[in-house]
Amino acid sequence: MKGYTAKYIETGCFQLGEKSNLSFWNKANILTDFCSPWDNKKVERIEFRALNDNANLFFRFKVNDSQVH
């Protein structure tokens, strides 16, 4: 089974929707080895990143696919 570790950030320093959060996202571990459960076609690049503080889990997907279903 694959594992992923969300990077810890200080509580209260991350604000949803703020451009200043870019530095936090740049420190997050990047997961890119996604596959499709319904066929064997190559999956377009997908990036997953996650951060956590004492109370919240923040996550972000970046999907490069012109045919998202």
Secondary structure, DSSP 8 states (H G I E B T S, - for coil): ------EE--TT---TT-GGGHHHHHHS--B-----SS--S----EEEEEEE-SS-EEEEEEE--SS--
